[in-house]
């Protein structure tokens, strides 16, 4: 597994501090992809597999879908915050070492509703990776309870940016 030198030279932190996500694409069988998030490096393993790495505190959405001869067997989306070295984390398949899981939804109808929530954030002109982590927790909790999540707003985003500036 050889890293692309163009990416590794400009890493914002040590490679040991990165969260690695293995992506697989076997058309109509196994499809793992990133819906949003800013990776800092990419390692191509072969034609069907690659690894994206994310810096600490980066938020990304990891989608996993699989099928067999009878139809879909896995349909899942996880929105995860990449952790810094020494932070507590939750494990997740194909994510090393793991991360803070902000949203974990399975089942195609609910996954589609998460995609709609992501699209709504993008419609505001906000990158979903920059949205407040609390919003993704809210979407997780509301969908888990069978309710419609409240939409993300510009005011909520402005409040998050101010809070983040104060906390840094």
mmCIF file of the C-alpha atoms, coordinates in Angstrom:
data_MODEL
# 
_entry.id   MODEL 
# 
loop_
_atom_site.group_PDB 
_atom_site.id 
_atom_site.type_symbol 
_atom_site.label_atom_id 
_atom_site.label_alt_id 
_atom_site.label_comp_id 
_atom_site.label_asym_id 
_atom_site.label_entity_id 
_atom_site.label_seq_id 
_atom_site.pdbx_PDB_ins_code 
_atom_site.Cartn_x 
_atom_site.Cartn_y 
_atom_site.Cartn_z 
_atom_site.occupancy 
_atom_site.B_iso_or_equiv 
_atom_site.pdbx_formal_charge 
_atom_site.auth_seq_id 
_atom_site.auth_comp_id 
_atom_site.auth_asym_id 
_atom_site.auth_atom_id 
_atom_site.pdbx_PDB_model_num 
ATOM 1   C CA . UNK A 1 1   ? 0.000   0.000   0.000  1.00 0.00 ? 1   UNK A CA 1 
ATOM 2   C CA . UNK A 1 2   ? 1.949   3.013   -1.243 1.00 0.00 ? 2   UNK A CA 1 
ATOM 3   C CA . UNK A 1 3   ? 0.727   6.530   -0.438 1.00 0.00 ? 3   UNK A CA 1 
ATOM 4   C CA . UNK A 1 4   ? 0.660   9.093   -3.187 1.00 0.00 ? 4   UNK A CA 1 
ATOM 5   C CA . UNK A 1 5   ? 3.602   11.452  -2.405 1.00 0.00 ? 5   UNK A CA 1 
ATOM 6   C CA . UNK A 1 6   ? 1.698   14.464  -3.718 1.00 0.00 ? 6   UNK A CA 1 
ATOM 7   C CA . UNK A 1 7   ? -0.790  14.001  -0.884 1.00 0.00 ? 7   UNK A CA 1 
ATOM 8   C CA . UNK A 1 8   ? 1.463   12.837  1.940  1.00 0.00 ? 8   UNK A CA 1 
ATOM 9   C CA . UNK A 1 9   ? 3.925   15.729  1.649  1.00 0.00 ? 9   UNK A CA 1 
ATOM 10  C CA . UNK A 1 10  ? 1.220   18.279  2.433  1.00 0.00 ? 10  UNK A CA 1 
ATOM 11  C CA . UNK A 1 11  ? -0.504  16.464  5.315  1.00 0.00 ? 11  UNK A CA 1 
ATOM 12  C CA . UNK A 1 12  ? -1.697  18.895  8.002  1.00 0.00 ? 12  UNK A CA 1 
ATOM 13  C CA . UNK A 1 13  ? -0.690  16.465  10.772 1.00 0.00 ? 13  UNK A CA 1 
ATOM 14  C CA . UNK A 1 14  ? 1.184   13.251  11.424 1.00 0.00 ? 14  UNK A CA 1 
ATOM 15  C CA . UNK A 1 15  ? -0.063  10.212  9.435  1.00 0.00 ? 15  UNK A CA 1 
ATOM 16  C CA . UNK A 1 16  ? -0.595  8.475   12.803 1.00 0.00 ? 16  UNK A CA 1 
ATOM 17  C CA . UNK A 1 17  ? -3.157  11.147  13.725 1.00 0.00 ? 17  UNK A CA 1 
ATOM 18  C CA . UNK A 1 18  ? -5.333  10.481  10.670 1.00 0.00 ? 18  UNK A CA 1 
ATOM 19  C CA . UNK A 1 19  ? -8.540  8.468   10.479 1.00 0.00 ? 19  UNK A CA 1 
ATOM 20  C CA . UNK A 1 20  ? -8.441  6.041   7.538  1.00 0.00 ? 20  UNK A CA 1 
ATOM 21  C CA . UNK A 1 21  ? -11.575 4.867   5.726  1.00 0.00 ? 21  UNK A CA 1 
ATOM 22  C CA . UNK A 1 22  ? -11.385 1.920   3.334  1.00 0.00 ? 22  UNK A CA 1 
ATOM 23  C CA . UNK A 1 23  ? -13.688 2.312   0.335  1.00 0.00 ? 23  UNK A CA 1 
ATOM 24  C CA . UNK A 1 24  ? -14.739 -0.569  -1.914 1.00 0.00 ? 24  UNK A CA 1 
ATOM 25  C CA . UNK A 1 25  ? -16.616 -0.559  -5.196 1.00 0.00 ? 25  UNK A CA 1 
ATOM 26  C CA . UNK A 1 26  ? -17.823 -3.874  -6.663 1.00 0.00 ? 26  UNK A CA 1 
ATOM 27  C CA . UNK A 1 27  ? -20.614 -2.630  -8.877 1.00 0.00 ? 27  UNK A CA 1 
ATOM 28  C CA . UNK A 1 28  ? -24.065 -3.859  -7.831 1.00 0.00 ? 28  UNK A CA 1 
ATOM 29  C CA . UNK A 1 29  ? -22.524 -5.965  -5.015 1.00 0.00 ? 29  UNK A CA 1 
ATOM 30  C CA . UNK A 1 30  ? -20.561 -3.854  -2.492 1.00 0.00 ? 30  UNK A CA 1 
ATOM 31  C CA . UNK A 1 31  ? -20.365 -0.087  -2.600 1.00 0.00 ? 31  UNK A CA 1 
ATOM 32  C CA . UNK A 1 32  ? -18.681 1.955   0.150  1.00 0.00 ? 32  UNK A CA 1 
ATOM 33  C CA . UNK A 1 33  ? -18.304 5.654   -0.513 1.00 0.00 ? 33  UNK A CA 1 
ATOM 34  C CA . UNK A 1 34  ? -17.933 9.045   1.165  1.00 0.00 ? 34  UNK A CA 1 
ATOM 35  C CA . UNK A 1 35  ? -21.005 11.279  0.728  1.00 0.00 ? 35  UNK A CA 1 
ATOM 36  C CA . UNK A 1 36  ? -19.227 14.357  2.121  1.00 0.00 ? 36  UNK A CA 1 
ATOM 37  C CA . UNK A 1 37  ? -16.041 15.250  3.972  1.00 0.00 ? 37  UNK A CA 1 
ATOM 38  C CA . UNK A 1 38  ? -12.610 16.647  3.192  1.00 0.00 ? 38  UNK A CA 1 
ATOM 39  C CA . UNK A 1 39  ? -9.958  13.967  2.945  1.00 0.00 ? 39  UNK A CA 1 
ATOM 40  C CA . UNK A 1 40  ? -6.291  14.888  3.267  1.00 0.00 ? 40  UNK A CA 1 
ATOM 41  C CA . UNK A 1 41  ? -4.826  11.858  1.520  1.00 0.00 ? 41  UNK A CA 1 
ATOM 42  C CA . UNK A 1 42  ? -5.789  8.977   -0.729 1.00 0.00 ? 42  UNK A CA 1 
ATOM 43  C CA . UNK A 1 43  ? -4.092  5.618   -1.178 1.00 0.00 ? 43  UNK A CA 1 
ATOM 44  C CA . UNK A 1 44  ? -5.206  3.454   -4.099 1.00 0.00 ? 44  UNK A CA 1 
ATOM 45  C CA . UNK A 1 45  ? -4.957  -0.224  -3.215 1.00 0.00 ? 45  UNK A CA 1 
ATOM 46  C CA . UNK A 1 46  ? -6.301  -1.653  -6.475 1.00 0.00 ? 46  UNK A CA 1 
ATOM 47  C CA . UNK A 1 47  ? -9.008  -0.954  -9.069 1.00 0.00 ? 47  UNK A CA 1 
ATOM 48  C CA . UNK A 1 48  ? -11.781 -1.563  -6.566 1.00 0.00 ? 48  UNK A CA 1 
ATOM 49  C CA . UNK A 1 49  ? -10.349 -0.365  -3.262 1.00 0.00 ? 49  UNK A CA 1 
ATOM 50  C CA . UNK A 1 50  ? -8.809  2.812   -1.918 1.00 0.00 ? 50  UNK A CA 1 
ATOM 51  C CA . UNK A 1 51  ? -8.229  4.406   1.465  1.00 0.00 ? 51  UNK A CA 1 
ATOM 52  C CA . UNK A 1 52  ? -9.111  8.018   2.262  1.00 0.00 ? 52  UNK A CA 1 
ATOM 53  C CA . UNK A 1 53  ? -7.623  9.667   5.340  1.00 0.00 ? 53  UNK A CA 1 
ATOM 54  C CA . UNK A 1 54  ? -9.198  12.462  7.375  1.00 0.00 ? 54  UNK A CA 1 
ATOM 55  C CA . UNK A 1 55  ? -7.547  14.935  9.760  1.00 0.00 ? 55  UNK A CA 1 
ATOM 56  C CA . UNK A 1 56  ? -8.733  15.128  13.384 1.00 0.00 ? 56  UNK A CA 1 
ATOM 57  C CA . UNK A 1 57  ? -12.067 16.945  13.890 1.00 0.00 ? 57  UNK A CA 1 
ATOM 58  C CA . UNK A 1 58  ? -13.059 16.479  10.247 1.00 0.00 ? 58  UNK A CA 1 
ATOM 59  C CA . UNK A 1 59  ? -16.663 15.375  9.796  1.00 0.00 ? 59  UNK A CA 1 
ATOM 60  C CA . UNK A 1 60  ? -17.505 12.933  7.010  1.00 0.00 ? 60  UNK A CA 1 
ATOM 61  C CA . UNK A 1 61  ? -20.401 10.733  5.899  1.00 0.00 ? 61  UNK A CA 1 
ATOM 62  C CA . UNK A 1 62  ? -19.557 7.093   5.157  1.00 0.00 ? 62  UNK A CA 1 
ATOM 63  C CA . UNK A 1 63  ? -22.125 5.111   3.158  1.00 0.00 ? 63  UNK A CA 1 
ATOM 64  C CA . UNK A 1 64  ? -22.141 1.319   2.967  1.00 0.00 ? 64  UNK A CA 1 
ATOM 65  C CA . UNK A 1 65  ? -24.394 -0.641  0.651  1.00 0.00 ? 65  UNK A CA 1 
ATOM 66  C CA . UNK A 1 66  ? -24.309 -4.325  -0.288 1.00 0.00 ? 66  UNK A CA 1 
ATOM 67  C CA . UNK A 1 67  ? -26.551 -6.741  -2.133 1.00 0.00 ? 67  UNK A CA 1 
ATOM 68  C CA . UNK A 1 68  ? -26.743 -10.381 -3.096 1.00 0.00 ? 68  UNK A CA 1 
ATOM 69  C CA . UNK A 1 69  ? -28.778 -12.325 -5.659 1.00 0.00 ? 69  UNK A CA 1 
ATOM 70  C CA . UNK A 1 70  ? -31.977 -11.567 -3.723 1.00 0.00 ? 70  UNK A CA 1 
ATOM 71  C CA . UNK A 1 71  ? -31.570 -7.802  -3.235 1.00 0.00 ? 71  UNK A CA 1 
ATOM 72  C CA . UNK A 1 72  ? -30.111 -5.286  -0.825 1.00 0.00 ? 72  UNK A CA 1 
ATOM 73  C CA . UNK A 1 73  ? -28.655 -6.763  2.372  1.00 0.00 ? 73  UNK A CA 1 
ATOM 74  C CA . UNK A 1 74  ? -26.931 -3.673  3.867  1.00 0.00 ? 74  UNK A CA 1 
ATOM 75  C CA . UNK A 1 75  ? -27.867 -0.040  3.546  1.00 0.00 ? 75  UNK A CA 1 
ATOM 76  C CA . UNK A 1 76  ? -26.198 2.205   6.108  1.00 0.00 ? 76  UNK A CA 1 
ATOM 77  C CA . UNK A 1 77  ? -24.868 5.724   6.577  1.00 0.00 ? 77  UNK A CA 1 
ATOM 78  C CA . UNK A 1 78  ? -22.636 6.927   9.392  1.00 0.00 ? 78  UNK A CA 1 
ATOM 79  C CA . UNK A 1 79  ? -21.699 10.549  9.967  1.00 0.00 ? 79  UNK A CA 1 
ATOM 80  C CA . UNK A 1 80  ? -18.444 10.532  11.895 1.00 0.00 ? 80  UNK A CA 1 
ATOM 81  C CA . UNK A 1 81  ? -16.052 13.032  13.434 1.00 0.00 ? 81  UNK A CA 1 
ATOM 82  C CA . UNK A 1 82  ? -12.423 11.978  12.998 1.00 0.00 ? 82  UNK A CA 1 
ATOM 83  C CA . UNK A 1 83  ? -10.718 11.837  16.376 1.00 0.00 ? 83  UNK A CA 1 
ATOM 84  C CA . UNK A 1 84  ? -7.378  13.187  17.567 1.00 0.00 ? 84  UNK A CA 1 
ATOM 85  C CA . UNK A 1 85  ? -4.759  10.870  19.084 1.00 0.00 ? 85  UNK A CA 1 
ATOM 86  C CA . UNK A 1 86  ? -5.645  9.989   22.667 1.00 0.00 ? 86  UNK A CA 1 
ATOM 87  C CA . UNK A 1 87  ? -9.349  10.806  22.303 1.00 0.00 ? 87  UNK A CA 1 
ATOM 88  C CA . UNK A 1 88  ? -11.985 8.217   23.111 1.00 0.00 ? 88  UNK A CA 1 
ATOM 89  C CA . UNK A 1 89  ? -13.683 6.769   20.030 1.00 0.00 ? 89  UNK A CA 1 
ATOM 90  C CA . UNK A 1 90  ? -16.221 4.249   18.817 1.00 0.00 ? 90  UNK A CA 1 
ATOM 91  C CA . UNK A 1 91  ? -15.203 1.512   16.413 1.00 0.00 ? 91  UNK A CA 1 
ATOM 92  C CA . UNK A 1 92  ? -16.755 1.251   13.008 1.00 0.00 ? 92  UNK A CA 1 
ATOM 93  C CA . UNK A 1 93  ? -16.136 -1.298  10.230 1.00 0.00 ? 93  UNK A CA 1 
ATOM 94  C CA . UNK A 1 94  ? -13.671 -0.073  7.594  1.00 0.00 ? 94  UNK A CA 1 
ATOM 95  C CA . UNK A 1 95  ? -12.725 2.987   9.713  1.00 0.00 ? 95  UNK A CA 1 
ATOM 96  C CA . UNK A 1 96  ? -9.365  2.955   11.528 1.00 0.00 ? 96  UNK A CA 1 
ATOM 97  C CA . UNK A 1 97  ? -9.043  3.544   14.362 1.00 0.00 ? 97  UNK A CA 1 
ATOM 98  C CA . UNK A 1 98  ? -12.667 4.704   14.669 1.00 0.00 ? 98  UNK A CA 1 
ATOM 99  C CA . UNK A 1 99  ? -14.342 8.015   15.399 1.00 0.00 ? 99  UNK A CA 1 
ATOM 100 C CA . UNK A 1 100 ? -17.072 9.853   17.214 1.00 0.00 ? 100 UNK A CA 1 
ATOM 101 C CA . UNK A 1 101 ? -20.275 8.611   15.602 1.00 0.00 ? 101 UNK A CA 1 
ATOM 102 C CA . UNK A 1 102 ? -22.692 11.524  15.268 1.00 0.00 ? 102 UNK A CA 1 
ATOM 103 C CA . UNK A 1 103 ? -25.295 9.639   13.237 1.00 0.00 ? 103 UNK A CA 1 
ATOM 104 C CA . UNK A 1 104 ? -25.750 5.945   12.518 1.00 0.00 ? 104 UNK A CA 1 
ATOM 105 C CA . UNK A 1 105 ? -28.728 4.923   10.414 1.00 0.00 ? 105 UNK A CA 1 
ATOM 106 C CA . UNK A 1 106 ? -29.507 1.705   8.582  1.00 0.00 ? 106 UNK A CA 1 
ATOM 107 C CA . UNK A 1 107 ? -32.299 0.687   6.237  1.00 0.00 ? 107 UNK A CA 1 
ATOM 108 C CA . UNK A 1 108 ? -32.756 2.295   2.844  1.00 0.00 ? 108 UNK A CA 1 
ATOM 109 C CA . UNK A 1 109 ? -35.849 4.449   3.663  1.00 0.00 ? 109 UNK A CA 1 
ATOM 110 C CA . UNK A 1 110 ? -34.048 6.075   6.621  1.00 0.00 ? 110 UNK A CA 1 
ATOM 111 C CA . UNK A 1 111 ? -30.779 6.392   4.674  1.00 0.00 ? 111 UNK A CA 1 
ATOM 112 C CA . UNK A 1 112 ? -32.709 8.271   1.970  1.00 0.00 ? 112 UNK A CA 1 
ATOM 113 C CA . UNK A 1 113 ? -34.047 10.630  4.641  1.00 0.00 ? 113 UNK A CA 1 
ATOM 114 C CA . UNK A 1 114 ? -30.475 11.317  5.791  1.00 0.00 ? 114 UNK A CA 1 
ATOM 115 C CA . UNK A 1 115 ? -29.510 12.043  2.168  1.00 0.00 ? 115 UNK A CA 1 
ATOM 116 C CA . UNK A 1 116 ? -32.434 14.523  2.057  1.00 0.00 ? 116 UNK A CA 1 
ATOM 117 C CA . UNK A 1 117 ? -31.144 16.178  5.271  1.00 0.00 ? 117 UNK A CA 1 
ATOM 118 C CA . UNK A 1 118 ? -27.667 16.442  3.725  1.00 0.00 ? 118 UNK A CA 1 
ATOM 119 C CA . UNK A 1 119 ? -29.147 17.920  0.539  1.00 0.00 ? 119 UNK A CA 1 
ATOM 120 C CA . UNK A 1 120 ? -31.077 20.479  2.636  1.00 0.00 ? 120 UNK A CA 1 
ATOM 121 C CA . UNK A 1 121 ? -27.847 21.627  4.334  1.00 0.00 ? 121 UNK A CA 1 
ATOM 122 C CA . UNK A 1 122 ? -26.165 21.932  0.927  1.00 0.00 ? 122 UNK A CA 1 
ATOM 123 C CA . UNK A 1 123 ? -29.158 23.931  -0.365 1.00 0.00 ? 123 UNK A CA 1 
ATOM 124 C CA . UNK A 1 124 ? -28.332 26.561  2.286  1.00 0.00 ? 124 UNK A CA 1 
ATOM 125 C CA . UNK A 1 125 ? -24.884 26.905  0.724  1.00 0.00 ? 125 UNK A CA 1 
ATOM 126 C CA . UNK A 1 126 ? -23.246 25.152  3.706  1.00 0.00 ? 126 UNK A CA 1 
ATOM 127 C CA . UNK A 1 127 ? -20.862 22.253  3.257  1.00 0.00 ? 127 UNK A CA 1 
ATOM 128 C CA . UNK A 1 128 ? -22.357 19.408  5.356  1.00 0.00 ? 128 UNK A CA 1 
ATOM 129 C CA . UNK A 1 129 ? -18.843 18.780  6.769  1.00 0.00 ? 129 UNK A CA 1 
ATOM 130 C CA . UNK A 1 130 ? -19.028 22.289  8.292  1.00 0.00 ? 130 UNK A CA 1 
ATOM 131 C CA . UNK A 1 131 ? -22.522 21.898  9.789  1.00 0.00 ? 131 UNK A CA 1 
ATOM 132 C CA . UNK A 1 132 ? -22.877 21.722  13.567 1.00 0.00 ? 132 UNK A CA 1 
ATOM 133 C CA . UNK A 1 133 ? -22.222 18.204  14.897 1.00 0.00 ? 133 UNK A CA 1 
ATOM 134 C CA . UNK A 1 134 ? -25.312 18.662  17.082 1.00 0.00 ? 134 UNK A CA 1 
ATOM 135 C CA . UNK A 1 135 ? -27.432 18.820  13.931 1.00 0.00 ? 135 UNK A CA 1 
ATOM 136 C CA . UNK A 1 136 ? -26.299 15.346  12.850 1.00 0.00 ? 136 UNK A CA 1 
ATOM 137 C CA . UNK A 1 137 ? -26.991 14.004  16.366 1.00 0.00 ? 137 UNK A CA 1 
ATOM 138 C CA . UNK A 1 138 ? -30.452 15.597  16.158 1.00 0.00 ? 138 UNK A CA 1 
ATOM 139 C CA . UNK A 1 139 ? -31.136 13.951  12.773 1.00 0.00 ? 139 UNK A CA 1 
ATOM 140 C CA . UNK A 1 140 ? -29.998 10.587  14.201 1.00 0.00 ? 140 UNK A CA 1 
ATOM 141 C CA . UNK A 1 141 ? -32.243 10.886  17.260 1.00 0.00 ? 141 UNK A CA 1 
ATOM 142 C CA . UNK A 1 142 ? -35.325 12.090  15.387 1.00 0.00 ? 142 UNK A CA 1 
ATOM 143 C CA . UNK A 1 143 ? -35.115 9.426   12.684 1.00 0.00 ? 143 UNK A CA 1 
ATOM 144 C CA . UNK A 1 144 ? -34.442 6.754   15.307 1.00 0.00 ? 144 UNK A CA 1 
ATOM 145 C CA . UNK A 1 145 ? -37.636 7.797   17.113 1.00 0.00 ? 145 UNK A CA 1 
ATOM 146 C CA . UNK A 1 146 ? -39.650 7.873   13.886 1.00 0.00 ? 146 UNK A CA 1 
ATOM 147 C CA . UNK A 1 147 ? -39.957 11.665  13.678 1.00 0.00 ? 147 UNK A CA 1 
ATOM 148 C CA . UNK A 1 148 ? -39.022 14.154  11.004 1.00 0.00 ? 148 UNK A CA 1 
ATOM 149 C CA . UNK A 1 149 ? -35.818 16.050  11.867 1.00 0.00 ? 149 UNK A CA 1 
ATOM 150 C CA . UNK A 1 150 ? -35.955 19.822  12.024 1.00 0.00 ? 150 UNK A CA 1 
ATOM 151 C CA . UNK A 1 151 ? -34.117 21.445  9.113  1.00 0.00 ? 151 UNK A CA 1 
ATOM 152 C CA . UNK A 1 152 ? -30.726 23.058  9.612  1.00 0.00 ? 152 UNK A CA 1 
ATOM 153 C CA . UNK A 1 153 ? -30.922 26.856  9.482  1.00 0.00 ? 153 UNK A CA 1 
ATOM 154 C CA . UNK A 1 154 ? -28.563 29.702  8.689  1.00 0.00 ? 154 UNK A CA 1 
ATOM 155 C CA . UNK A 1 155 ? -29.042 31.002  12.263 1.00 0.00 ? 155 UNK A CA 1 
ATOM 156 C CA . UNK A 1 156 ? -28.091 27.597  13.685 1.00 0.00 ? 156 UNK A CA 1 
ATOM 157 C CA . UNK A 1 157 ? -25.027 27.535  11.454 1.00 0.00 ? 157 UNK A CA 1 
ATOM 158 C CA . UNK A 1 158 ? -23.993 31.068  12.439 1.00 0.00 ? 158 UNK A CA 1 
ATOM 159 C CA . UNK A 1 159 ? -24.357 30.128  16.136 1.00 0.00 ? 159 UNK A CA 1 
ATOM 160 C CA . UNK A 1 160 ? -22.210 27.019  15.562 1.00 0.00 ? 160 UNK A CA 1 
ATOM 161 C CA . UNK A 1 161 ? -19.468 29.051  13.850 1.00 0.00 ? 161 UNK A CA 1 
ATOM 162 C CA . UNK A 1 162 ? -19.419 31.538  16.747 1.00 0.00 ? 162 UNK A CA 1 
ATOM 163 C CA . UNK A 1 163 ? -19.357 28.727  19.339 1.00 0.00 ? 163 UNK A CA 1 
ATOM 164 C CA . UNK A 1 164 ? -16.553 26.984  17.487 1.00 0.00 ? 164 UNK A CA 1 
ATOM 165 C CA . UNK A 1 165 ? -14.507 30.192  17.390 1.00 0.00 ? 165 UNK A CA 1 
ATOM 166 C CA . UNK A 1 166 ? -14.979 30.701  21.150 1.00 0.00 ? 166 UNK A CA 1 
ATOM 167 C CA . UNK A 1 167 ? -14.010 27.071  21.898 1.00 0.00 ? 167 UNK A CA 1 
ATOM 168 C CA . UNK A 1 168 ? -10.814 27.183  19.809 1.00 0.00 ? 168 UNK A CA 1 
# 
